[in-house]
Amino acid sequence: MMASRYKGRDFSEAKCSASVYGGWHSHQCSRKPWKDGWCKQHHRDTEESRRQKSAERYEAQRKRDHAARHASCNRRIAELEARIAELEGGS
């Protein structure tokens, strides 16, 4: 979610333009502007970069989990097939 611009009557150009929330009320971010009136945390480029990195980490985690689960299932299937073959051969 992109940071929203603060629209309060006490808006200051010396602070970041982002609206941040604390409790029931919003107020202007207290950081100094870095680029285009936004601080480094709330600037759209930084937020997009953070979002992409997060998505990449999530996708890598999902692939690891899926691969691990798949390998575990394959091992269990091999064990069960070996047990079936043992039981069929013993009869």
C-alpha positions in Angstrom: 0.0 0.0 0.0 1.4 3.3 -1.0 1.8 6.0 1.6 -0.9 8.7 1.4 -0.2 12.4 1.3 -0.8 14.3 4.6 -3.6 16.8 4.1 -3.8 18.4 7.6 -3.8 22.1 8.2 -0.5 21.9 9.9 1.3 20.5 6.8 5.0 21.5 6.7 7.3 21.4 3.7 10.2 20.7 6.0 8.8 17.2 6.8 8.0 14.2 4.7 4.6 14.4 2.9 3.4 11.0 4.1 0.4 10.6 6.5 1.2 8.2 9.3 -1.2 6.8 11.9 -0.8 6.6 15.6 -3.8 5.5 17.6 -6.9 7.1 16.3 -5.4 10.0 14.5 -3.1 10.6 11.6 -0.2 13.1 11.5 2.6 14.1 9.1 5.7 11.9 9.1 8.4 13.6 11.1 11.3 12.7 8.8 13.1 15.2 6.5 12.1 15.0 2.8 14.6 12.9 0.8 13.2 13.2 -2.8 10.1 14.8 -4.2 8.9 15.8 -0.7 8.9 12.2 0.6 11.4 10.6 3.1 13.3 7.5 2.0 10.9 5.2 3.8 7.7 6.6 2.2 9.1 7.5 -1.3 7.2 5.5 -4.0 10.4 4.1 -5.5 11.6 2.8 -2.2 8.2 1.3 -1.4 8.0 -0.4 -4.8 11.5 -1.8 -4.3 10.6 -3.1 -0.9 7.4 -4.7 -2.3 9.3 -6.4 -5.1 12.0 -7.8 -2.6 9.2 -9.0 -0.4 7.4 -10.8 -3.3 10.7 -12.4 -4.3 11.3 -13.7 -0.8 7.8 -15.0 -0.6 8.1 -16.8 -3.9 11.4 -18.4 -2.9 9.9 -19.5 0.4 6.9 -21.0 -1.4 9.1 -22.9 -3.8 11.3 -24.2 -1.0 8.3 -25.3 1.0 6.6 -27.0 -2.1 9.8 -28.7 -3.1 10.5 -30.0 0.5 6.9 -31.2 0.8 7.1 -32.9 -2.6 10.4 -34.7 -1.7 8.9 -35.8 1.6 5.9 -37.3 -0.1 8.0 -39.0 -2.7 10.1 -40.7 0.1 7.0 -41.8 1.8 5.6 -43.2 -1.4 8.8 -45.2 -2.0 8.7 -46.6 1.5 5.1 -47.7 1.0 5.7 -49.2 -2.4 8.7 -51.1 -0.9 6.4 -52.4 2.0 3.7 -53.5 -0.5 6.3 -55.3 -2.6 7.6 -57.0 0.6 4.1 -58.1 1.6 3.2 -59.3 -1.9 6.5 -61.3 -2.2 6.0 -62.8 1.3 2.5 -64.2 0.5 
